[in-house]
Amino acid sequence: MYAALGLAAVAPPALELYNGTSELFGFWWGLGSVVVFSVVFGVQQVRGGAEAGRVAAVRDEGLAAGEYTLTDYKVFLPFDRPKSSPERAKSPLMLRMTNRGLQHWDDDALRWSHPWAGLRLVFEDEVLLVHYEGRLVARFWVFIPSGTTAEILLAADRLQGHRFRP
């Protein structure tokens, strides 16, 4: 689609050079192609932003009364780990740390949620192992934009020591 739009935008001014048509026609055609590109890309960005807002609202509705989000981490399954630029890689999976527990989201679907009391987090190389009540619940490669894996473990230790009062 983008190649066809690009060809449609470039072809008339290029043909104008050979045919010697009026400069006014070329100006309006160029302006029109810029408007078309702006509308097409703008609609795509607005649609993406609206979808991201909808997913965030669904995730926020999943919080219990008095529960709040501390941080979110984009995660990948260990075999789907991006080779380069994980900040640009798309992943519908997310781990959300709240004051009450850890949640695993797959886009707008809550896969599981466990309280801090029964959780144990361990890193094996770069893969996070999530244990709940002695069972392995999940394995993830966690994208941490600035920081280290130690920050996740430290936060989990502090939250496990803190008892939430309803």
DSSP file (Angstrom, degrees, kcal/mol; ACC not computed):
  #  RESIDUE AA STRUCTURE BP1 BP2  ACC     N-H-->O    O-->H-N    N-H-->O    O-->H-N    TCO  KAPPA ALPHA  PHI   PSI    X-CA   Y-CA   Z-CA
    1    1 A M     >        0   0    0      0, 0.0     4,-2.3     0, 0.0     5,-0.2   0.000 360.0 360.0 360.0 -44.1    0.0    0.0    0.0
    2    2 A Y  H  >  +     0   0    0      1,-0.2     4,-2.5     2,-0.2     5,-0.2   0.863 360.0  52.7 -67.6 -34.8    2.8    2.4    0.9
    3    3 A A  H  > S+     0   0    0      2,-0.2     4,-2.4     1,-0.2    -1,-0.2   0.912 109.8  48.6 -65.6 -41.1    4.7    1.6   -2.3
    4    4 A A  H  > S+     0   0    0      2,-0.2     4,-2.4     1,-0.2    -2,-0.2   0.910 112.7  47.8 -65.2 -42.2    1.6    2.4   -4.4
    5    5 A L  H  X S+     0   0    0     -4,-2.3     4,-1.8     2,-0.2    -2,-0.2   0.905 112.0  50.3 -64.5 -40.6    1.0    5.7   -2.5
    6    6 A G  H  X S+     0   0    0     -4,-2.5     4,-1.9     2,-0.2    -2,-0.2   0.915 111.4  47.7 -63.5 -42.8    4.6    6.6   -3.0
    7    7 A L  H  X S+     0   0    0     -4,-2.4     4,-2.6     1,-0.2    -2,-0.2   0.894 110.8  52.0 -64.3 -40.6    4.5    5.9   -6.7
    8    8 A A  H  < S+     0   0    0     -4,-2.4    -1,-0.2     1,-0.2    -2,-0.2   0.831 112.0  46.8 -65.2 -31.3    1.3    7.9   -7.0
    9    9 A A  H  < S+     0   0    0     -4,-1.8    -1,-0.2    -5,-0.2    -2,-0.2   0.833 119.4  37.9 -78.6 -32.8    2.9   10.8   -5.3
   10   10 A V  H  X S+     0   0    0     -4,-1.9     4,-1.8    -5,-0.1     5,-0.2   0.804 103.2  68.9 -90.7 -31.2    6.2   10.8   -7.3
   11   11 A A  H  X S+     0   0    0     -4,-2.6     4,-2.8    -5,-0.2     5,-0.3   0.923  96.0  49.5 -61.2 -51.4    4.9    9.9  -10.8
   12   12 A P  H  > S+     0   0    0      0, 0.0     4,-2.1     0, 0.0    -1,-0.2   0.917 112.8  45.6 -61.2 -44.3    3.0   13.1  -11.7
   13   13 A P  H  > S+     0   0    0      0, 0.0     4,-1.2     0, 0.0    -2,-0.2   0.890 114.4  50.4 -64.0 -34.1    5.8   15.5  -10.8
   14   14 A A  H  X S+     0   0    0     -4,-1.8     4,-0.8     1,-0.2     3,-0.4   0.919 111.3  47.4 -67.3 -41.9    8.2   13.3  -12.6
   15   15 A L  H  X S+     0   0    0     -4,-2.8     4,-2.2     1,-0.2     3,-0.5   0.834 104.1  62.9 -66.2 -31.5    6.0   13.2  -15.7
   16   16 A E  H  X>S+     0   0    0     -4,-2.1     4,-2.1    -5,-0.3     5,-0.6   0.850  95.3  59.8 -62.1 -34.5    5.6   16.9  -15.5
   17   17 A L  H  <5S+     0   0    0     -4,-1.2    -1,-0.2    -3,-0.4    -2,-0.2   0.870 112.3  38.8 -61.4 -36.0    9.3   17.4  -16.1
   18   18 A Y  H  <5S+     0   0    0     -4,-0.8    -2,-0.2    -3,-0.5    -1,-0.2   0.816 120.1  42.9 -85.6 -31.9    9.0   15.6  -19.4
   19   19 A N  H  <5S-     0   0    0     -4,-2.2    -2,-0.2     2,-0.0    -3,-0.2   0.685  94.8-134.4 -90.6 -18.6    5.7   17.0  -20.6
   20   20 A G  T  <5 +     0   0    0     -4,-2.1    -3,-0.1    -5,-0.2    -4,-0.1   0.832  42.3 167.4  69.5  31.6    6.3   20.6  -19.6
   21   21 A T      < -     0   0    0     -5,-0.6    -1,-0.1     1,-0.2     5,-0.0  -0.142  46.8 -62.8 -70.7 175.5    2.9   21.0  -18.0
   22   22 A S     >  -     0   0    0      1,-0.1     4,-1.3     3,-0.0    -1,-0.2  -0.217  35.0-133.3 -65.6 148.3    2.1   24.0  -15.9
   23   23 A E  H  > S+     0   0    0      1,-0.2     4,-2.2     2,-0.2     5,-0.1   0.809 105.1  62.9 -68.8 -30.2    4.0   24.6  -12.7
   24   24 A L  H  > S+     0   0    0      1,-0.2     4,-2.2     2,-0.2     5,-0.2   0.902 100.8  51.1 -63.2 -41.1    0.7   25.3  -10.9
   25   25 A F  H  > S+     0   0    0      1,-0.2     4,-2.3     2,-0.2    -1,-0.2   0.915 110.3  49.6 -61.6 -43.4   -0.5   21.7  -11.6
   26   26 A G  H  X S+     0   0    0     -4,-1.3     4,-2.5     2,-0.2    -1,-0.2   0.880 109.5  51.9 -63.4 -39.4    2.7   20.3  -10.1
   27   27 A F  H  X S+     0   0    0     -4,-2.2     4,-2.5     2,-0.2    -2,-0.2   0.941 112.7  43.6 -63.1 -47.6    2.4   22.4   -7.0
   28   28 A W  H  X S+     0   0    0     -4,-2.2     4,-2.5     2,-0.2    -2,-0.2   0.861 113.5  51.6 -68.5 -34.9   -1.1   21.3   -6.3
   29   29 A W  H  X S+     0   0    0     -4,-2.3     4,-2.3    -5,-0.2    -1,-0.2   0.930 111.7  47.0 -66.3 -43.9   -0.3   17.7   -7.0
   30   30 A G  H  X S+     0   0    0     -4,-2.5     4,-1.9     2,-0.2    -2,-0.2   0.920 113.7  47.9 -62.1 -44.2    2.7   17.8   -4.6
   31   31 A L  H  X S+     0   0    0     -4,-2.5     4,-2.1     1,-0.2    -1,-0.2   0.904 111.3  51.2 -63.4 -41.3    0.6   19.5   -1.9
   32   32 A G  H  X S+     0   0    0     -4,-2.5     4,-2.5     1,-0.2    -2,-0.2   0.887 108.1  51.5 -63.5 -39.7   -2.2   16.9   -2.4
   33   33 A S  H  X S+     0   0    0     -4,-2.3     4,-2.6     2,-0.2    -1,-0.2   0.884 109.1  50.9 -66.8 -36.7    0.3   14.0   -2.1
   34   34 A V  H  X S+     0   0    0     -4,-1.9     4,-2.5     2,-0.2    -1,-0.2   0.909 110.9  48.8 -64.7 -41.0    1.6   15.4    1.2
   35   35 A V  H  X S+     0   0    0     -4,-2.1     4,-2.5     2,-0.2    -2,-0.2   0.919 111.2  49.7 -64.0 -43.8   -1.9   15.8    2.5
   36   36 A V  H  X S+     0   0    0     -4,-2.5     4,-2.7     2,-0.2     5,-0.2   0.939 112.5  47.1 -61.6 -47.1   -2.7   12.2    1.5
   37   37 A F  H  X S+     0   0    0     -4,-2.6     4,-2.7     1,-0.2     5,-0.3   0.915 112.2  50.8 -60.0 -42.8    0.4   10.8    3.2
   38   38 A S  H  X S+     0   0    0     -4,-2.5     4,-2.3     1,-0.2    -1,-0.2   0.909 112.4  45.8 -62.5 -42.4   -0.3   12.9    6.3
   39   39 A V  H  X S+     0   0    0     -4,-2.5     4,-2.7     2,-0.2     5,-0.2   0.933 114.0  48.1 -66.6 -45.8   -3.9   11.6    6.5
   40   40 A V  H  X S+     0   0    0     -4,-2.7     4,-1.8     1,-0.2    -2,-0.2   0.950 118.7  38.8 -61.9 -49.8   -2.9    7.9    5.9
   41   41 A F  H  X S+     0   0    0     -4,-2.7     4,-2.2    -5,-0.2    -1,-0.2   0.857 115.5  53.7 -70.5 -34.0   -0.1    7.9    8.5
   42   42 A G  H  X S+     0   0    0     -4,-2.3     4,-2.6    -5,-0.3    -2,-0.2   0.914 108.5  48.6 -65.3 -43.0   -2.0   10.1   10.9
   43   43 A V  H  X S+     0   0    0     -4,-2.7     4,-2.6     1,-0.2     5,-0.2   0.908 111.0  51.5 -63.3 -41.2   -5.0    7.7   10.9
   44   44 A Q  H  X S+     0   0    0     -4,-1.8     4,-2.1    -5,-0.2    -1,-0.2   0.915 112.4  45.3 -62.5 -42.8   -2.7    4.8   11.4
   45   45 A Q  H  X S+     0   0    0     -4,-2.2     4,-2.5     2,-0.2    -2,-0.2   0.891 112.7  50.3 -69.0 -39.6   -1.0    6.5   14.4
   46   46 A V  H  X S+     0   0    0     -4,-2.6     4,-2.5     2,-0.2    -2,-0.2   0.915 110.9  49.5 -64.3 -42.3   -4.4    7.6   15.9
   47   47 A R  H  X S+     0   0    0     -4,-2.6     4,-2.1     2,-0.2    -2,-0.2   0.913 112.0  48.3 -63.5 -42.3   -5.7    4.0   15.6
   48   48 A G  H  X S+     0   0    0     -4,-2.1     4,-2.2     2,-0.2    -2,-0.2   0.901 112.8  48.3 -63.8 -41.1   -2.6    2.6   17.3
   49   49 A G  H  X S+     0   0    0     -4,-2.5     4,-2.3     2,-0.2    -2,-0.2   0.882 110.3  51.0 -66.6 -38.7   -2.8    5.2   20.1
   50   50 A A  H  X S+     0   0    0     -4,-2.5     4,-2.2     2,-0.2    -2,-0.2   0.902 110.8  48.8 -65.6 -40.2   -6.5    4.5   20.7
   51   51 A E  H  X S+     0   0    0     -4,-2.1     4,-2.4     2,-0.2    -2,-0.2   0.909 110.9  50.0 -65.7 -42.1   -5.8    0.7   20.9
   52   52 A A  H  X S+     0   0    0     -4,-2.2     4,-2.2     1,-0.2    -2,-0.2   0.896 111.4  49.4 -63.2 -39.3   -2.9    1.3   23.3
   53   53 A G  H  X S+     0   0    0     -4,-2.3     4,-2.1     2,-0.2    -2,-0.2   0.881 110.1  50.7 -65.8 -38.6   -5.2    3.5   25.5
   54   54 A R  H  X S+     0   0    0     -4,-2.2     4,-2.2     2,-0.2    -2,-0.2   0.921 111.0  48.0 -65.0 -44.0   -8.0    0.8   25.4
   55   55 A V  H  X S+     0   0    0     -4,-2.4     4,-2.3     1,-0.2    -2,-0.2   0.912 111.5  50.6 -63.7 -42.5   -5.6   -1.9   26.5
   56   56 A A  H  X S+     0   0    0     -4,-2.2     4,-2.2     1,-0.2    -1,-0.2   0.886 109.9  50.6 -62.8 -38.4   -4.2    0.3   29.3
   57   57 A A  H  X S+     0   0    0     -4,-2.1     4,-1.9     2,-0.2    -1,-0.2   0.903 109.8  49.7 -66.6 -40.6   -7.8    1.1   30.5
   58   58 A V  H  X S+     0   0    0     -4,-2.2     4,-0.9     1,-0.2    -2,-0.2   0.914 111.6  49.2 -63.7 -41.5   -8.6   -2.7   30.6
   59   59 A R  H >< S+     0   0    0     -4,-2.3     3,-0.5     1,-0.2    -2,-0.2   0.896 110.5  50.1 -64.5 -39.8   -5.5   -3.4   32.6
   60   60 A D  H >< S+     0   0    0     -4,-2.2     3,-1.3     1,-0.2    -1,-0.2   0.839 105.0  57.2 -68.9 -31.5   -6.3   -0.6   35.0
   61   61 A E  H 3< S+     0   0    0     -4,-1.9    -1,-0.2     1,-0.2    -2,-0.2   0.743  96.1  66.8 -68.2 -21.8   -9.8   -1.9   35.5
   62   62 A G  T << S+     0   0    0     -4,-0.9     2,-0.3    -3,-0.5    -1,-0.2   0.534  79.5 102.1 -76.4  -6.1   -8.2   -5.2   36.6
   63   63 A L  S <  S-     0   0    0     -3,-1.3     3,-0.1    -4,-0.2     2,-0.0  -0.592  72.3-127.5 -80.2 139.3   -6.8   -3.6   39.7
   64   64 A A    >   -     0   0    0     -2,-0.3     3,-2.0     1,-0.2     2,-0.2  -0.290  44.7 -71.3 -75.9 168.1   -8.6   -4.3   43.0
   65   65 A A  T 3  S+     0   0    0      1,-0.3    -1,-0.2    -2,-0.0     3,-0.1  -0.430 124.4  13.2 -62.1 129.9   -9.7   -1.5   45.3
   66   66 A G  T 3  S+     0   0    0      1,-0.3     2,-0.3    -2,-0.2    -1,-0.3   0.350 100.4 120.8  84.1  -6.2   -6.7    0.0   46.9
   67   67 A E    <   -     0   0    0     -3,-2.0     2,-0.3    31,-0.1    -1,-0.3  -0.714  38.7-179.8 -90.8 141.4   -4.3   -1.7   44.5
   68   68 A Y        -     0   0    0     -2,-0.3    31,-1.7    -3,-0.1     2,-0.3  -0.976  30.0-104.5-141.1 155.5   -2.0    0.4   42.4
   69   69 A T  E     -A   98   0A   0     -2,-0.3    29,-0.3    29,-0.2     3,-0.1  -0.603  25.3-179.0 -81.9 132.0    0.6   -0.2   39.7
   70   70 A L  E     -     0   0A   0     27,-3.3     2,-0.3     1,-0.4    28,-0.2   0.851  67.4 -26.1 -92.6 -47.8    4.3    0.2   40.7
   71   71 A T  E     -A   97   0A   0     26,-1.5    26,-2.8     2,-0.0    -1,-0.4  -0.985  51.4-137.3-162.9 158.5    5.8   -0.6   37.3
   72   72 A D  E     -A   96   0A   0     -2,-0.3     2,-0.4    24,-0.2    24,-0.2  -0.939  14.0-161.9-120.1 144.2    5.3   -2.5   34.1
   73   73 A Y  E     -A   95   0A   0     22,-2.8    22,-2.7    -2,-0.4     2,-0.4  -0.995  18.4-132.9-127.7 129.9    7.8   -4.6   32.2
   74   74 A K  E     -AB  94 143A   0     69,-0.5    69,-2.8    -2,-0.4     2,-0.3  -0.680  35.8-170.6 -74.9 128.7    7.6   -5.7   28.6
   75   75 A V  E     - B   0 142A   0     18,-1.4    18,-0.4    -2,-0.4     2,-0.3  -0.873  15.0-161.8-125.6 157.2    8.4   -9.4   28.6
   76   76 A F  E     - B   0 141A   0     65,-2.5    65,-3.3    -2,-0.3     5,-0.1  -0.946  33.8-101.7-130.5 151.0    9.1  -12.0   25.9
   77   77 A L    >   -     0   0    0     -2,-0.3     3,-2.2    63,-0.2     4,-0.3  -0.523  44.6-110.7 -66.5 144.9    9.0  -15.7   26.0
   78   78 A P  G >  S+     0   0    0      0, 0.0     3,-0.8     0, 0.0    -1,-0.1   0.818 118.4  46.8 -53.1 -35.7   12.7  -16.9   26.2
   79   79 A F  G 3  S+     0   0    0      1,-0.2    -2,-0.0    62,-0.0     0, 0.0   0.601 110.5  54.0 -83.4  -9.4   12.7  -18.3   22.6
   80   80 A D  G <  S+     0   0    0     -3,-2.2    -1,-0.2     2,-0.1    -3,-0.1   0.239  75.1 140.4-102.4  11.2   11.0  -15.1   21.2
   81   81 A R    <   -     0   0    0     -3,-0.8     2,-0.1    -4,-0.3    61,-0.0  -0.319  58.8-113.3 -58.6 130.4   13.6  -12.8   22.6
   82   82 A P        -     0   0    0      0, 0.0    -1,-0.1     0, 0.0     3,-0.1  -0.411  14.7-145.7 -68.2 140.5   14.4  -10.0   20.1
   83   83 A K  S    S+     0   0    0      1,-0.2     2,-0.3    -2,-0.1    -2,-0.1   0.846  79.8  12.9 -75.5 -35.1   17.9  -10.1   18.7
   84   84 A S  S    S+     0   0    0      1,-0.2    -1,-0.2     2,-0.0     4,-0.1  -0.981 121.5  10.0-143.4 155.0   18.2   -6.4   18.4
   85   85 A S    >>  -     0   0    0     -2,-0.3     3,-1.3     1,-0.1     4,-0.9   0.907  55.2-179.6  43.3  67.1   16.4   -3.2   19.6
   86   86 A P  T 34 S+     0   0    0      0, 0.0    -1,-0.1     0, 0.0    57,-0.1   0.749  76.2  68.8 -64.4 -21.9   13.9   -4.8   22.1
   87   87 A E  T 34 S+     0   0    0      1,-0.2    -2,-0.1    58,-0.1    56,-0.0   0.799 106.6  39.3 -66.8 -25.2   12.5   -1.4   22.8
   88   88 A R  T <4 S+     0   0    0     -3,-1.3    -1,-0.2     2,-0.1     2,-0.1   0.607  93.9 105.4 -95.8 -14.2   11.1   -1.3   19.3
   89   89 A A  S  < S-     0   0    0     -4,-0.9     2,-0.4     1,-0.1    -4,-0.0  -0.400  72.5-123.5 -69.3 142.2   10.0   -5.0   19.3
   90   90 A K        +     0   0    0     -2,-0.1    -1,-0.1     2,-0.0    -2,-0.1  -0.729  37.3 164.6 -87.8 130.5    6.3   -5.7   19.6
   91   91 A S        -     0   0    0     -2,-0.4   -16,-0.1     1,-0.1    16,-0.1  -0.943  28.5-162.2-145.4 123.9    5.3   -7.9   22.5
   92   92 A P        +     0   0    0      0, 0.0    15,-3.6     0, 0.0     2,-0.3   0.600  68.9  97.6 -78.1  -8.4    1.7   -8.2   23.8
   93   93 A L  E     + C   0 106A   0    -18,-0.4   -18,-1.4    13,-0.2     2,-0.3  -0.582  49.3 170.6 -86.0 141.8    3.1   -9.8   27.0
   94   94 A M  E     -AC  74 105A   0     11,-2.3    11,-3.1    -2,-0.3     2,-0.5  -0.992  26.6-147.7-149.8 140.2    3.6   -7.6   30.1
   95   95 A L  E     -AC  73 104A   0    -22,-2.7   -22,-2.8    -2,-0.3     2,-0.5  -0.937  19.7-163.0-103.9 131.1    4.5   -8.2   33.8
   96   96 A R  E     -AC  72 103A   0      7,-2.7     7,-2.5    -2,-0.5     2,-0.6  -0.965   6.2-154.7-119.2 121.7    2.9   -5.7   36.1
   97   97 A M  E     +AC  71 102A   0    -26,-2.8   -27,-3.3    -2,-0.5   -26,-1.5  -0.837  21.0 176.2 -92.3 125.8    4.1   -5.2   39.6
   98   98 A T  E     -A   69   0A   0      3,-2.8   -29,-0.2    -2,-0.6   -31,-0.1  -0.696  47.6 -99.9-118.2 175.4    1.5   -3.8   41.9
   99   99 A N  S    S+     0   0    0    -31,-1.7   -30,-0.1    -2,-0.2     3,-0.1   0.682 123.1  39.3 -69.4 -15.6    1.5   -3.2   45.7
  100  100 A R  S    S-     0   0    0    -32,-0.2    16,-1.7     1,-0.2    17,-0.3   0.687 124.1 -46.2-106.4 -23.5   -0.3   -6.5   46.2
  101  101 A G  E     - D   0 115A   0     14,-0.3    -3,-2.8    15,-0.1     2,-0.4  -0.959  62.7 -63.4-179.6-164.7    1.2   -8.9   43.7
  102  102 A L  E     -CD  97 114A   0     12,-2.5    12,-2.4    -2,-0.3     2,-0.4  -0.933  38.9-164.8-115.7 133.8    2.5   -9.7   40.3
  103  103 A Q  E     -CD  96 113A   0     -7,-2.5    -7,-2.7    -2,-0.4     2,-0.5  -0.931   9.7-151.8-120.6 143.4    0.2   -9.8   37.2
  104  104 A H  E     -CD  95 112A   0      8,-2.8     7,-2.8    -2,-0.4     8,-1.2  -0.968  18.1-170.8-114.4 120.5    0.9  -11.3   33.8
  105  105 A W  E     -CD  94 110A   0    -11,-3.1   -11,-2.3    -2,-0.5     2,-0.6  -0.893  18.6-162.7-112.7 139.5   -1.0   -9.7   30.9
  106  106 A D  E >  S-CD  93 109A   0      3,-2.8     3,-1.9    -2,-0.4     2,-0.6  -0.904  73.7 -59.9-117.1  97.0   -1.3  -10.9   27.3
  107  107 A D  T 3  S-     0   0    0    -15,-3.6   -48,-0.1    -2,-0.6    -2,-0.0  -0.538 121.8 -17.4  60.0-107.6   -2.4   -7.8   25.5
  108  108 A D  T 3  S+     0   0    0     -2,-0.6     2,-0.5    -3,-0.1    -1,-0.3   0.225 118.8  95.2-110.5  15.5   -5.8   -7.0   27.3
  109  109 A A  E <  S-D  106   0A   0     -3,-1.9    -3,-2.8   -50,-0.0     2,-0.7  -0.922  70.3-136.5-109.8 125.1   -6.2  -10.5   28.9
  110  110 A L  E     -D  105   0A   0     -2,-0.5    -5,-0.2    -5,-0.2     3,-0.1  -0.690  21.1-177.1 -77.8 115.6   -5.1  -11.1   32.4
  111  111 A R  E     -     0   0A   0     -7,-2.8     2,-0.3    -2,-0.7    -1,-0.2   0.904  63.1 -20.6 -83.0 -44.8   -3.4  -14.6   32.3
  112  112 A W  E     -D  104   0A   0     -8,-1.2    -8,-2.8     2,-0.0     2,-0.3  -0.985  50.0-161.7-159.6 160.0   -2.6  -14.8   36.0
  113  113 A S  E     -D  103   0A   0     -2,-0.3   -10,-0.2   -10,-0.2    -3,-0.0  -0.971  13.1-177.2-145.4 128.3   -2.2  -12.8   39.2
  114  114 A H  E     -D  102   0A   0    -12,-2.4   -12,-2.5    -2,-0.3     2,-0.1  -0.980  26.0-118.2-130.1 140.1   -0.4  -13.9   42.3
  115  115 A P  E >   -D  101   0A   0      0, 0.0     3,-0.8     0, 0.0     4,-0.4  -0.354  28.8-114.9 -71.7 157.7    0.0  -12.2   45.7
  116  116 A W  G >  S+     0   0    0    -16,-1.7     3,-1.1     1,-0.2   -15,-0.1   0.791 105.2  74.9 -63.2 -28.5    3.5  -11.4   46.9
  117  117 A A  G 3  S+     0   0    0    -17,-0.3    -1,-0.2     1,-0.3   -16,-0.1   0.856 105.5  31.8 -57.2 -39.0    3.3  -13.8   49.8
  118  118 A G  G <  S+     0   0    0     -3,-0.8    15,-2.4    15,-0.0    16,-0.4   0.388  98.8 106.2-101.4   4.5    3.6  -16.9   47.8
  119  119 A L  E <   -E  132   0A   0     -3,-1.1     2,-0.4    -4,-0.4    13,-0.2  -0.571  39.9-178.4 -90.4 147.2    5.9  -15.6   45.0
  120  120 A R  E     -E  131   0A   0     11,-2.3    11,-2.8    -2,-0.2     2,-0.4  -0.954   9.7-162.5-139.9 123.1    9.6  -16.3   44.5
  121  121 A L  E     +E  130   0A   0     -2,-0.4     2,-0.4     9,-0.2     9,-0.2  -0.894  12.9 172.9-109.0 134.3   11.4  -14.7   41.6
  122  122 A V  E     -E  129   0A   0      7,-2.1     7,-3.7    -2,-0.4     2,-0.5  -0.998  23.3-140.2-139.7 139.7   14.8  -16.0   40.4
  123  123 A F  E     -E  128   0A   0     -2,-0.4     2,-0.6     5,-0.2     5,-0.2  -0.898  10.0-169.0-101.2 129.5   16.9  -15.1   37.4
  124  124 A E  E >  S-E  127   0A   0      3,-2.9     3,-2.3    -2,-0.5     2,-0.5  -0.956  73.4 -49.4-113.8 106.8   18.7  -17.9   35.5
  125  125 A D  T 3  S-     0   0    0     -2,-0.6    -2,-0.0     1,-0.3     0, 0.0  -0.547 123.7 -26.4  57.9-114.6   21.1  -16.0   33.2
  126  126 A E  T 3  S+     0   0    0     -2,-0.5    16,-0.6    -3,-0.1     2,-0.5   0.300 118.1 100.6-108.5   8.8   18.7  -13.5   31.7
  127  127 A V  E <   -EF 124 141A   0     -3,-2.3    -3,-2.9    14,-0.2     2,-0.5  -0.838  65.7-138.6-102.4 127.2   15.5  -15.4   32.1
  128  128 A L  E     -EF 123 140A   0     12,-3.6    12,-2.2    -2,-0.5     2,-0.5  -0.712  13.4-158.5 -83.9 125.8   13.1  -14.6   34.9
  129  129 A L  E     -EF 122 139A   0     -7,-3.7    -7,-2.1    -2,-0.5     2,-0.6  -0.929   4.2-158.0-104.6 124.9   11.6  -17.7   36.6
  130  130 A V  E     -EF 121 138A   0      8,-2.7     7,-3.5    -2,-0.5     8,-1.4  -0.915  10.4-173.7-107.3 117.9    8.4  -17.0   38.5
  131  131 A H  E     -EF 120 136A   0    -11,-2.8   -11,-2.3    -2,-0.6     2,-0.4  -0.911   5.5-170.9-110.7 137.3    7.6  -19.6   41.2
  132  132 A Y  E >  S-EF 119 135A   0      3,-2.7     3,-1.8    -2,-0.4   -13,-0.2  -0.980  74.6 -17.7-130.7 121.8    4.3  -19.5   43.1
  133  133 A E  T 3  S-     0   0    0    -15,-2.4    -1,-0.1    -2,-0.4   -14,-0.1   0.881 129.9 -49.9  50.4  45.3    3.9  -21.8   46.1
  134  134 A G  T 3  S+     0   0    0    -16,-0.4     2,-0.3     1,-0.2    -1,-0.3   0.334 116.7 109.5  83.6  -6.9    6.8  -24.0   45.0
  135  135 A R  E <  S- F   0 132A   0     -3,-1.8    -3,-2.7     1,-0.0     2,-0.6  -0.801  74.0-116.8-103.0 143.9    5.6  -24.4   41.4
  136  136 A L  E     + F   0 131A   0     -2,-0.3    -5,-0.3    -5,-0.2     3,-0.1  -0.692  36.3 174.1 -75.6 120.6    7.2  -22.9   38.3
  137  137 A V  E     -     0   0A   0     -7,-3.5     2,-0.3    -2,-0.6    -6,-0.2   0.822  55.5  -8.9 -97.6 -40.0    4.5  -20.6   36.9
  138  138 A A  E     - F   0 130A   0     -8,-1.4    -8,-2.7     2,-0.0     2,-0.4  -0.994  45.0-146.4-159.0 158.6    6.3  -18.8   34.1
  139  139 A R  E     + F   0 129A   0     -2,-0.3     2,-0.3   -10,-0.2   -10,-0.2  -0.999  30.1 167.9-129.7 128.9    9.6  -18.1   32.3
  140  140 A F  E     - F   0 128A   0    -12,-2.2   -12,-3.6    -2,-0.4     2,-0.6  -0.982  37.8-135.8-139.7 150.4   10.2  -14.7   30.7
  141  141 A W  E     -BF  76 127A   0    -65,-3.3   -65,-2.5    -2,-0.3     2,-0.4  -0.960  37.0-148.2 -98.3 121.2   13.0  -12.6   29.2
  142  142 A V  E     -B   75   0A   0    -16,-0.6     2,-0.7    -2,-0.6   -67,-0.2  -0.779   6.2-140.9 -99.4 130.0   12.3   -9.2   30.7
  143  143 A F  E     -B   74   0A   0    -69,-2.8   -69,-0.5    -2,-0.4    -2,-0.0  -0.811  20.5-177.1 -88.5 115.0   13.1   -6.0   28.9
  144  144 A I        -     0   0    0     -2,-0.7     3,-0.3     1,-0.2   -71,-0.1  -0.925  10.6-163.1-113.6 104.0   14.5   -3.5   31.4
  145  145 A P  S    S+     0   0    0      0, 0.0     2,-0.4     0, 0.0    -1,-0.2   0.888  79.6   7.4 -59.3 -43.9   15.2   -0.2   29.6
  146  146 A S  S    S+     0   0    0      2,-0.1     2,-0.3     0, 0.0     0, 0.0  -0.935 117.1  31.4-141.8 117.2   17.5    1.3   32.3
  147  147 A G  S    S-     0   0    0     -2,-0.4     2,-0.3    -3,-0.3    -3,-0.1  -0.894  76.7 -83.5 135.2-167.1   18.6   -0.8   35.2
  148  148 A T    >>  -     0   0    0     -2,-0.3     3,-1.1     1,-0.0     4,-0.6  -0.784  37.8 -97.9-132.6 175.0   19.4   -4.4   36.0
  149  149 A T  H >> S+     0   0    0     -2,-0.3     4,-1.7     1,-0.2     3,-0.6   0.767 114.9  72.5 -65.3 -24.3   17.7   -7.6   36.9
  150  150 A A  H 3> S+     0   0    0      1,-0.2     4,-2.8     2,-0.2    -1,-0.2   0.820  87.4  62.2 -61.5 -30.6   18.6   -6.9   40.5
  151  151 A E  H <> S+     0   0    0     -3,-1.1     4,-2.2     2,-0.2    -1,-0.2   0.880 103.7  48.3 -65.2 -35.7   16.0   -4.1   40.7
  152  152 A I  H <X S+     0   0    0     -3,-0.6     4,-2.4    -4,-0.6    -1,-0.2   0.933 113.9  45.9 -67.5 -45.7   13.2   -6.6   40.0
  153  153 A L  H  X S+     0   0    0     -4,-1.7     4,-2.4     2,-0.2    -2,-0.2   0.899 113.2  49.7 -65.0 -40.7   14.5   -9.0   42.7
  154  154 A L  H  X S+     0   0    0     -4,-2.8     4,-2.3     2,-0.2    -1,-0.2   0.920 111.7  48.1 -63.7 -44.5   15.0   -6.1   45.2
  155  155 A A  H  X S+     0   0    0     -4,-2.2     4,-2.4    -5,-0.2    -2,-0.2   0.911 111.6  50.2 -63.5 -41.6   11.5   -4.8   44.6
  156  156 A A  H  X S+     0   0    0     -4,-2.4     4,-2.2     1,-0.2    -2,-0.2   0.914 110.3  50.2 -63.6 -42.1   10.0   -8.3   45.0
  157  157 A D  H  X S+     0   0    0     -4,-2.4     4,-1.4     1,-0.2    -2,-0.2   0.914 112.4  46.7 -61.9 -43.1   11.9   -8.8   48.3
  158  158 A R  H  X S+     0   0    0     -4,-2.3     4,-1.1     1,-0.2    -1,-0.2   0.902 113.8  47.6 -66.1 -40.7   10.7   -5.5   49.7
  159  159 A L  H  < S+     0   0    0     -4,-2.4    -1,-0.2     1,-0.2    -2,-0.2   0.830 108.0  54.9 -72.4 -31.0    7.1   -6.1   48.6
  160  160 A Q  H  < S+     0   0    0     -4,-2.2    -1,-0.2     1,-0.2    -2,-0.2   0.845 108.2  50.0 -69.0 -32.2    7.1   -9.6   50.0
  161  161 A G  H  < S+     0   0    0     -4,-1.4     2,-0.5    -5,-0.2    -1,-0.2   0.754  98.1  80.3 -74.9 -25.0    8.1   -8.2   53.4
  162  162 A H  S  < S-     0   0    0     -4,-1.1     2,-0.6    -5,-0.1   -46,-0.1  -0.726  72.6-149.0 -87.8 126.9    5.4   -5.6   53.4
  163  163 A R        -     0   0    0     -2,-0.5     2,-0.3   -47,-0.0    -3,-0.1  -0.851  14.0-134.4 -97.9 122.6    2.0   -6.9   54.4
  164  164 A F        -     0   0    0     -2,-0.6   -64,-0.0   -64,-0.1   -65,-0.0  -0.548  11.6-150.9 -76.5 135.5   -0.9   -5.1   52.7
  165  165 A R              0   0    0     -2,-0.3    -1,-0.0     1,-0.1    -2,-0.0  -0.943 360.0 360.0-107.4 120.7   -3.8   -4.0   54.9
  166  166 A P              0   0    0      0, 0.0    -1,-0.1     0, 0.0    -2,-0.0   0.493 360.0 360.0 -67.9 360.0   -7.1   -3.9   53.2
